[in-house]
Amino acid sequence: MKERMIRNTFFIPAALLVMLLLGACRTTDWVNPNVADPHKQDELFEEHSAQCRQEVDNTFADDPGNETARADLFEKCMKAKGWEEQDWW
């Protein structure tokens, strides 16, 4: 019984650490399924993301610290331009 408790005491923190590390490794890329040429997609991403950042900056000029709302607006703007988020692990 004591051995099992010691094993659980080690296992739970170790499992939480692994989950934390995996979560930190996750990245998100934006892809546009309507653009087949990767070079064109890169150019279009730069253009559209700059437009969306400008929209976010204009909308939140009086509240620059609201990161969650800023990220949500950026995401909506990009999706409205045809972009989709793709997660990589």
C-alpha positions in Angstrom: 0.0 0.0 0.0 2.8 2.4 1.0 4.7 1.6 -2.2 1.6 2.3 -4.3 1.2 5.7 -2.6 4.8 6.6 -3.3 4.5 5.6 -6.9 1.3 7.7 -7.3 3.1 10.6 -5.6 5.8 10.5 -8.3 3.5 9.6 -11.2 1.0 12.4 -10.9 3.5 15.3 -10.9 5.5 13.7 -13.7 2.3 13.3 -15.8 1.4 16.9 -15.2 4.9 18.0 -16.2 4.7 16.0 -19.5 1.3 17.6 -20.3 2.6 21.1 -19.6 5.6 20.5 -21.8 3.5 19.1 -24.7 1.2 22.1 -24.4 4.1 24.5 -24.6 5.3 22.8 -27.8 2.0 23.3 -29.7 2.1 25.9 -32.4 -0.6 27.3 -34.7 -0.1 28.1 -38.3 -2.5 30.0 -40.5 -3.3 28.3 -43.8 -5.5 29.5 -46.7 -7.1 26.5 -48.5 -8.0 28.9 -51.4 -4.3 29.6 -52.3 -2.3 26.7 -53.6 1.0 28.4 -54.2 3.0 28.5 -50.9 4.9 31.7 -52.0 1.7 33.5 -52.8 0.2 32.2 -49.5 3.1 33.7 -47.6 2.7 37.1 -49.3 -1.1 37.1 -48.8 -0.6 36.1 -45.1 1.7 39.1 -44.5 -0.8 41.4 -46.2 -3.9 40.0 -44.4 -2.3 39.7 -41.0 -1.1 43.3 -41.2 -4.6 44.4 -42.0 -6.0 42.4 -39.1 -3.4 43.7 -36.7 -4.3 47.3 -37.8 -8.0 46.6 -37.2 -7.2 45.2 -33.7 -5.0 48.2 -32.9 -7.7 50.6 -34.1 -10.4 48.8 -32.1 -8.5 48.5 -28.9 -6.6 51.9 -29.0 -8.1 52.8 -25.6 -7.5 49.3 -24.1 -4.2 47.9 -25.4 -3.9 45.4 -22.5 -7.0 43.3 -23.3 -5.0 40.4 -24.9 -7.9 37.9 -25.0 -10.2 40.2 -26.8 -7.4 41.3 -29.2 -6.6 37.7 -30.1 -10.3 36.9 -30.6 -10.7 39.9 -33.0 -7.5 39.0 -34.9 -8.8 35.4 -35.3 -12.2 36.6 -36.6 -10.6 39.0 -39.0 -8.3 36.3 -40.4 -11.1 33.8 -40.7 -13.2 36.3 -42.5 -10.4 36.6 -45.1 -10.4 32.8 -45.7 -7.7 31.7 -43.3 -7.9 28.7 -41.1 -5.9 27.7 -38.0 -3.8 24.5 -38.2 -2.3 23.2 -35.0 1.1 21.4 -35.0 2.4 19.4 -32.1 
